[in-house]
Amino acid sequence: MSYAVCVIVGVFAGCVSGLGLGGGTVLIPALVFAAGISQREAQVFNLLYFVPTAIAALAAHVRQKNLVYRVLPGLVIFGFIGAVIGATVAVRVDEGLLRKLFGGFLLLLGTAEIFKKN
């Protein structure tokens, strides 16, 4: 992937992350199709990419007082548990199946957004 493509994908994925939509929905397919890396490698890149972008987006949302603190502990605890389960599954599942699961997830998300009211 050329430097220019990296810049475009990085900025676009960062904007999507800042909106709270998950930059991985842009970053992972871009890395798989444009850079030709494996689904697992793209997921690792996404996790590394997520840390600084999440910190930047979180800071902006905290400044705007968009954080509901009472739900934070449960989300963090169960999100951590889910991440451990998800990572364990991701390293054990066949790469082809992993790509299909991710593609199906994106398809479901996109379909839900198309038919979502307001």
KEDO-806707 format. One record per residue: residue number from 1; residue in one letter; y, z, x of N, C-alpha, C in turn. Coordinates in pm, 1 decimal. Atoms other than C-alpha are relative to their C-alpha. Example, Ala and Ser with C-alpha at 12.3 -4.5 7.8 and 13.67 -1.06 7.14 Angstrom:
+-----+------+----------+----------+----------+----------+----------+----------+----------+----------+----------+
! pos ! code !      nyy !      nzz !      nxx !     cayy !     cazz !     caxx !      cyy !      czz !      cxx !
+-----+------+----------+----------+----------+----------+----------+----------+----------+----------+----------+
!   1 !    A !   -119.0 !      0.0 !     89.0 !   -450.0 !    780.0 !   1230.0 !    120.0 !      0.0 !     90.0 !
!   2 !    S !   -119.0 !     -6.0 !    -82.0 !   -106.0 !    714.0 !   1367.0 !    109.0 !     73.0 !    -77.0 !
+-----+------+----------+----------+----------+----------+----------+----------+----------+----------+----------+
***
This chain:
+-----+------+----------+----------+----------+----------+----------+----------+----------+----------+----------+
! pos ! code !      nyy !      nzz !      nxx !     cayy !     cazz !     caxx !      cyy !      czz !      cxx !
+-----+------+----------+----------+----------+----------+----------+----------+----------+----------+----------+
!   1 !    M !   -116.6 !      0.0 !     85.9 !      0.0 !      0.0 !      0.0 !    122.9 !      0.0 !     90.5 !
!   2 !    S !   -119.6 !     10.3 !    -82.6 !    335.6 !    -99.0 !    145.2 !     91.5 !    120.0 !    -22.6 !
!   3 !    Y !    -94.8 !   -110.6 !      9.9 !    613.9 !    149.3 !    206.1 !     84.5 !    -11.9 !   -126.7 !
!   4 !    A !    -81.9 !     21.9 !    119.7 !    823.4 !     -5.9 !    -73.7 !    -76.3 !     38.4 !   -126.7 !
!   5 !    V !     82.4 !    -35.3 !    116.5 !    537.9 !     31.5 !   -322.7 !    -17.0 !    151.8 !     -7.1 !
!   6 !    C !     11.5 !   -146.9 !     -3.3 !    490.4 !    394.2 !   -211.1 !    126.4 !     65.8 !    -54.8 !
!   7 !    V !   -126.6 !    -55.3 !     47.5 !    858.8 !    461.8 !   -275.5 !     10.0 !    -15.1 !   -151.8 !
!   8 !    I !     -9.4 !     26.0 !    144.8 !    848.5 !    302.2 !   -622.0 !    -97.9 !     88.7 !    -77.5 !
!   9 !    V !    101.4 !    -81.8 !     67.9 !    523.3 !    477.0 !   -722.7 !     38.2 !    148.0 !      8.4 !
!  10 !    G !    -37.9 !   -140.2 !    -17.8 !    645.4 !    809.9 !   -579.3 !    114.5 !     41.2 !    -90.9 !
!  11 !    V !   -115.0 !    -31.9 !     85.6 !    977.6 !    800.2 !   -763.4 !    -41.2 !     -1.1 !   -147.2 !
!  12 !    F !     42.7 !      8.2 !    139.8 !    819.5 !    689.0 !  -1091.5 !    -90.2 !    117.4 !    -37.2 !
!  13 !    A !     90.3 !   -113.0 !     27.1 !    541.6 !    949.9 !  -1070.6 !     77.8 !    131.2 !      0.8 !
!  14 !    G !    -83.3 !   -120.0 !     -3.1 !    801.7 !   1213.9 !   -979.8 !     79.7 !     17.0 !   -128.3 !
!  15 !    C !    -74.2 !     -6.0 !    127.4 !   1010.3 !   1127.0 !  -1286.4 !    -92.7 !     41.3 !   -113.9 !
!  16 !    V !     97.6 !    -34.4 !    103.4 !    701.0 !   1144.9 !  -1506.4 !    -39.0 !    147.6 !     13.2 !
!  17 !    S !     31.3 !   -141.9 !    -22.6 !    615.2 !   1482.5 !  -1347.5 !    111.7 !     88.7 !    -50.2 !
!  18 !    G !   -115.1 !    -78.4 !     41.9 !    965.9 !   1611.5 !  -1408.6 !     11.6 !      9.6 !   -151.0 !
!  19 !    L !     -0.4 !     -2.3 !    146.1 !    930.0 !   1522.1 !  -1774.6 !   -112.9 !     86.5 !    -55.8 !
!  20 !    G !    112.1 !    -83.6 !     42.9 !    615.7 !   1736.5 !  -1784.6 !   -118.6 !    -78.7 !    -50.0 !
!  21 !    L !    107.1 !     85.3 !     50.0 !    386.1 !   1443.7 !  -1853.9 !   -115.4 !    -15.2 !     97.6 !
!  22 !    G !    107.2 !      9.8 !    -99.0 !    179.0 !   1467.9 !  -1537.1 !     10.1 !   -126.4 !     82.6 !
!  23 !    G !    -16.4 !    114.3 !    -90.0 !    254.5 !   1241.8 !  -1244.2 !   -130.8 !    -66.8 !     36.7 !
!  24 !    G !    131.4 !     56.1 !    -31.7 !   -118.2 !   1191.5 !  -1189.6 !    -37.2 !   -116.6 !    -87.5 !
!  25 !    T !     28.8 !    112.6 !     88.8 !   -126.9 !    956.2 !  -1485.5 !     54.9 !   -130.2 !     57.1 !
!  26 !    V !    -55.6 !    116.2 !    -69.9 !     82.5 !    719.2 !  -1271.2 !    -59.6 !    -10.0 !    140.1 !
!  27 !    L !     37.7 !     -2.3 !   -141.2 !    -16.8 !    825.1 !   -920.8 !   -146.1 !    -38.1 !     23.6 !
!  28 !    I !    142.1 !     25.7 !    -24.0 !   -395.8 !    816.6 !   -949.3 !    -35.8 !   -147.1 !    -19.7 !
!  29 !    P !     30.9 !    143.7 !     12.8 !   -426.1 !    464.8 !  -1095.1 !     68.2 !    -84.9 !    108.1 !
!  30 !    A !    -70.1 !     76.0 !   -104.5 !   -164.7 !    338.5 !   -846.5 !    -73.3 !      9.2 !    132.8 !
!  31 !    L !     72.5 !    -16.5 !   -126.2 !   -357.2 !    482.9 !   -552.8 !   -134.7 !    -71.8 !     -2.1 !
!  32 !    V !    131.6 !     64.7 !     10.2 !   -691.9 !    352.6 !   -678.4 !     14.2 !   -152.2 !      4.2 !
!  33 !    F !    -10.2 !    146.0 !     11.0 !   -575.3 !      1.6 !   -766.5 !     86.3 !    -63.5 !    108.4 !
!  34 !    A !    -90.7 !     60.7 !    -98.5 !   -284.7 !    -62.4 !   -525.8 !    -39.5 !     33.2 !    143.0 !
!  35 !    A !     34.9 !    -40.0 !   -136.7 !   -405.6 !    133.0 !   -223.4 !   -148.1 !    -17.8 !     29.1 !
!  36 !    G !    142.1 !     22.0 !    -18.8 !   -776.3 !     76.7 !   -280.3 !    -78.1 !    120.9 !     48.5 !
!  37 !    I !     74.1 !   -119.3 !    -40.1 !   -876.9 !    436.6 !   -220.1 !    -88.3 !     46.3 !   -115.5 !
!  38 !    S !     94.7 !    -44.5 !    102.2 !  -1152.7 !    615.5 !   -408.5 !     68.3 !     92.1 !   -101.6 !
!  39 !    Q !    -51.4 !    -87.6 !    105.5 !  -1096.4 !    809.2 !   -731.0 !     14.4 !    143.4 !     51.0 !
!  40 !    R !     -5.6 !   -137.5 !    -52.2 !  -1177.1 !   1139.0 !   -555.7 !    115.4 !     18.1 !     97.2 !
!  41 !    E !   -110.9 !     -9.1 !    -95.8 !   -933.1 !   1069.1 !   -271.5 !    133.3 !     -2.2 !    -73.9 !
!  42 !    A !   -124.0 !      7.0 !     77.8 !   -665.0 !    977.4 !   -525.8 !     26.8 !    134.0 !    -68.9 !
!  43 !    Q !    -17.3 !   -130.1 !     63.5 !   -724.7 !   1306.9 !   -706.9 !     46.6 !    104.5 !    100.3 !
!  44 !    V !    -44.6 !    -93.4 !   -103.8 !   -684.3 !   1497.4 !   -380.1 !    147.6 !    -24.7 !     33.2 !
!  45 !    F !   -140.6 !     33.0 !    -23.3 !   -357.8 !   1312.6 !   -308.3 !     86.1 !     53.6 !   -114.2 !
!  46 !    N !    -74.8 !    -46.9 !    115.8 !   -244.2 !   1396.4 !   -660.3 !     19.8 !    150.7 !      5.1 !
!  47 !    L !    -12.3 !   -145.6 !     -8.6 !   -314.7 !   1765.8 !   -606.4 !    102.1 !     40.6 !    106.8 !
!  48 !    L !    -97.6 !    -28.6 !   -105.6 !   -116.1 !   1766.2 !   -281.3 !    141.5 !    -37.6 !    -44.2 !
!  49 !    Y !   -127.5 !     50.0 !     51.1 !    164.1 !   1568.4 !   -446.1 !     55.7 !     93.5 !   -107.6 !
!  50 !    F !    -37.5 !    -83.8 !    113.5 !    168.2 !   1804.3 !   -742.9 !     78.6 !    123.5 !     40.9 !
!  51 !    V !    -61.1 !   -127.8 !    -38.4 !    272.8 !   2117.4 !   -552.2 !    152.7 !    -10.9 !     13.2 !
!  52 !    P !   -146.6 !      4.4 !    -10.8 !    625.3 !   2014.7 !   -441.7 !     69.8 !    -53.4 !   -125.1 !
!  53 !    T !    -64.4 !     52.6 !    120.1 !    697.3 !   1812.2 !   -756.6 !      0.2 !    104.2 !   -111.5 !
!  54 !    A !      5.1 !   -105.0 !    101.7 !    586.9 !   2099.8 !   -979.1 !    103.9 !    108.4 !     28.6 !
!  55 !    I !   -100.4 !   -100.8 !    -36.7 !    809.3 !   2343.3 !   -788.1 !    140.0 !    -49.3 !    -36.8 !
!  56 !    A !   -131.6 !     56.5 !     32.1 !   1109.8 !   2111.5 !   -827.2 !     23.3 !     -3.6 !   -150.9 !
!  57 !    A !    -13.5 !      7.3 !    145.5 !   1046.5 !   2054.7 !  -1198.4 !      8.9 !    139.7 !    -60.8 !
!  58 !    L !     -3.4 !   -136.5 !     51.4 !    980.3 !   2424.2 !  -1259.6 !    136.7 !     62.9 !     21.5 !
!  59 !    A !   -133.0 !    -55.3 !    -28.2 !   1307.9 !   2521.4 !  -1092.9 !    103.0 !    -52.8 !    -99.7 !
!  60 !    A !    -94.1 !     59.3 !     95.4 !   1498.8 !   2280.6 !  -1316.4 !    -19.6 !     59.1 !   -139.7 !
!  61 !    H !     27.3 !    -53.1 !    133.8 !   1327.1 !   2408.8 !  -1631.5 !     34.2 !    148.4 !    -10.5 !
!  62 !    V !    -37.4 !   -141.7 !      0.6 !   1379.0 !   2775.1 !  -1536.1 !    152.1 !     12.7 !    -11.4 !
!  63 !    R !   -146.6 !     -0.8 !      9.7 !   1752.1 !   2703.9 !  -1484.0 !     47.1 !    -28.4 !   -142.4 !
!  64 !    Q !    -36.4 !     34.5 !    138.0 !   1761.3 !   2557.0 !  -1835.2 !    -57.4 !     98.7 !   -102.2 !
!  65 !    K !     60.3 !   -103.9 !     85.3 !   1576.9 !   2863.6 !  -1972.1 !   -103.8 !    -57.1 !    -97.2 !
!  66 !    N !    104.9 !     61.7 !     81.1 !   1286.7 !   2651.8 !  -2101.4 !   -135.4 !     68.7 !     14.0 !
!  67 !    L !    127.3 !    -66.2 !    -27.2 !   1018.2 !   2894.9 !  -1986.1 !    -20.4 !    115.5 !    -97.7 !
!  68 !    V !     36.6 !   -108.6 !     92.6 !    846.8 !   3119.3 !  -2244.7 !    -92.8 !     92.4 !     78.6 !
!  69 !    Y !     72.0 !    -87.1 !    -93.1 !    736.7 !   3407.8 !  -2026.0 !   -122.8 !     68.0 !    -60.1 !
!  70 !    R !    113.6 !    -73.6 !     58.9 !    499.3 !   3571.9 !  -2275.6 !   -130.3 !    -79.0 !      4.9 !
!  71 !    V !    122.7 !     79.6 !     -5.1 !    251.4 !   3281.3 !  -2259.3 !    -43.6 !    -29.7 !    144.1 !
!  72 !    L !     26.1 !     33.9 !   -139.8 !    266.8 !   3250.0 !  -1880.1 !   -128.4 !     62.4 !     56.5 !
!  73 !    P !    121.0 !    -58.3 !    -61.1 !     -5.9 !   3501.4 !  -1777.6 !   -130.0 !    -66.4 !    -46.8 !
!  74 !    G !    122.3 !     62.4 !     51.4 !   -272.5 !   3351.4 !  -2005.3 !    -17.0 !   -141.9 !     50.5 !
!  75 !    L !      7.7 !    137.8 !    -49.9 !   -189.0 !   2995.4 !  -1903.5 !    -38.7 !     -4.3 !    147.1 !
!  76 !    V !     29.9 !     -1.1 !   -142.8 !   -198.9 !   3080.3 !  -1533.4 !   -145.5 !     39.8 !     24.8 !
!  77 !    I !    137.3 !    -47.7 !    -20.7 !   -526.3 !   3273.4 !  -1552.0 !   -102.1 !   -105.0 !    -44.4 !
!  78 !    F !     98.8 !     95.1 !     51.1 !   -712.7 !   3025.6 !  -1770.5 !     17.4 !   -139.1 !     59.6 !
!  79 !    G !    -22.1 !    125.2 !    -72.3 !   -552.1 !   2728.0 !  -1599.0 !    -69.8 !      1.3 !    134.6 !
!  80 !    F !     70.2 !    -14.7 !   -127.6 !   -687.3 !   2857.9 !  -1268.3 !   -150.2 !    -14.8 !    -19.9 !
!  81 !    I !    144.3 !      8.9 !     29.6 !  -1034.6 !   2900.0 !  -1419.3 !    -37.4 !   -145.6 !    -30.7 !
!  82 !    G !     25.5 !    140.4 !     32.4 !  -1017.2 !   2548.4 !  -1564.4 !      6.7 !    -90.3 !    122.1 !
!  83 !    A !    -11.9 !     80.2 !   -122.7 !   -905.1 !   2405.6 !  -1229.2 !   -124.2 !     14.6 !     87.9 !
!  84 !    V !    122.5 !    -22.5 !    -78.8 !  -1203.1 !   2563.6 !  -1052.5 !   -116.8 !    -76.2 !    -63.0 !
!  85 !    I !    107.9 !     71.1 !     69.5 !  -1441.1 !   2425.2 !  -1315.7 !     16.8 !   -150.9 !     17.0 !
!  86 !    G !    -26.8 !    143.0 !    -11.6 !  -1276.3 !   2081.6 !  -1309.9 !    -26.0 !    -54.0 !    139.5 !
!  87 !    A !     21.8 !     43.8 !   -137.7 !  -1280.2 !   2056.4 !   -930.7 !   -148.5 !      0.9 !     34.1 !
!  88 !    T !    143.8 !     -7.4 !    -24.1 !  -1645.1 !   2165.1 !   -920.7 !    -71.0 !   -119.5 !    -62.9 !
!  89 !    V !     59.6 !    115.5 !     67.9 !  -1737.3 !   1897.3 !  -1174.0 !     37.4 !   -129.5 !     73.2 !
!  90 !    A !    -49.0 !    123.7 !    -62.6 !  -1523.8 !   1630.5 !  -1000.2 !    -71.8 !    -33.1 !    130.6 !
!  91 !    V !     67.4 !     28.5 !   -126.9 !  -1699.1 !   1669.4 !   -665.2 !   -149.3 !    -24.9 !    -17.8 !
!  92 !    R !    143.2 !     18.2 !     23.7 !  -2044.1 !   1657.8 !   -824.6 !    -34.0 !   -121.5 !    -85.8 !
!  93 !    V !     22.8 !    112.7 !     90.9 !  -2003.5 !   1373.4 !  -1075.2 !      7.5 !   -130.9 !     78.2 !
!  94 !    D !     -2.9 !    132.4 !    -60.1 !  -2073.8 !   1014.0 !   -977.2 !    141.1 !    -58.6 !     -9.0 !
!  95 !    E !   -135.8 !     55.0 !     -6.9 !  -1753.4 !    834.6 !   -872.2 !     29.2 !    -98.5 !   -114.0 !
!  96 !    G !    -19.2 !     95.5 !    109.6 !  -1799.4 !    556.4 !  -1129.8 !     21.6 !     70.8 !   -132.6 !
!  97 !    L !    -15.4 !    -78.3 !    122.7 !  -1840.7 !    809.3 !  -1410.1 !    134.7 !     71.7 !     -0.6 !
!  98 !    L !   -127.8 !    -68.4 !    -12.9 !  -1537.9 !   1000.1 !  -1282.9 !    115.5 !    -93.1 !    -37.3 !
!  99 !    R !   -103.6 !     99.0 !     33.0 !  -1324.8 !    684.7 !  -1305.9 !      0.2 !    -30.6 !   -149.2 !
! 100 !    K !      9.4 !     28.7 !    143.6 !  -1451.6 !    613.3 !  -1656.6 !     52.7 !    117.4 !    -82.7 !
! 101 !    L !    -50.6 !   -117.9 !     70.3 !  -1381.1 !    970.4 !  -1769.2 !    152.0 !      6.1 !      7.1 !
! 102 !    F !   -145.7 !     -2.3 !    -16.1 !  -1027.8 !    952.4 !  -1628.4 !     64.2 !   -111.1 !    -83.0 !
! 103 !    G !    -51.3 !    110.8 !     79.8 !   -969.9 !    612.3 !  -1788.2 !     -5.8 !     29.3 !   -149.0 !
! 104 !    G !     13.1 !    -38.7 !    140.6 !  -1099.2 !    739.1 !  -2121.9 !    103.2 !    104.3 !    -39.6 !
! 105 !    F !   -100.7 !   -102.4 !     24.2 !   -871.1 !   1039.7 !  -2096.1 !    138.1 !    -63.1 !    -16.6 !
! 106 !    L !   -129.6 !     67.6 !     10.2 !   -569.0 !    815.9 !  -2034.1 !      9.2 !    -82.0 !   -128.4 !
! 107 !    L !      2.7 !     79.2 !    122.7 !   -671.3 !    590.5 !  -2322.0 !     21.2 !     88.2 !   -123.0 !
! 108 !    L !    -17.2 !    -93.6 !    110.9 !   -701.2 !    885.1 !  -2560.2 !    142.7 !     52.3 !     -7.4 !
! 109 !    L !   -137.6 !    -49.7 !     -5.2 !   -366.1 !   1022.3 !  -2447.0 !     98.2 !   -104.5 !    -50.2 !
! 110 !    G !    -88.3 !    107.7 !     41.7 !   -195.1 !    687.8 !  -2491.3 !    -10.9 !    -29.0 !   -148.6 !
! 111 !    T !     21.5 !     24.2 !    142.5 !   -349.9 !    632.5 !  -2832.8 !     62.0 !    110.4 !    -83.9 !
! 112 !    A !    -58.0 !   -113.4 !     72.9 !   -248.5 !    979.5 !  -2947.8 !    152.1 !    -10.5 !     -3.4 !
! 113 !    E !   -145.7 !     13.0 !     -4.6 !    109.8 !    914.7 !  -2836.9 !     49.2 !   -111.9 !    -89.7 !
! 114 !    I !    -40.6 !    112.1 !     85.1 !    124.9 !    582.1 !  -3019.4 !      4.0 !     41.2 !   -146.9 !
! 115 !    F !      9.9 !    -36.3 !    140.9 !     20.3 !    737.6 !  -3350.9 !     61.6 !    134.7 !    -32.7 !
! 116 !    K !    -62.8 !   -130.0 !     20.5 !    201.7 !   1068.8 !  -3305.9 !    128.1 !    -16.0 !    -82.3 !
! 117 !    K !   -120.9 !      3.4 !     82.0 !    469.2 !   1136.5 !  -3564.2 !    103.4 !     91.0 !     62.4 !
! 118 !    N !   -111.6 !    -75.2 !    -57.8 !    802.9 !   1244.9 !  -3422.8 !    -40.0 !     59.8 !    130.0 !
+-----+------+----------+----------+----------+----------+----------+----------+----------+----------+----------+
***
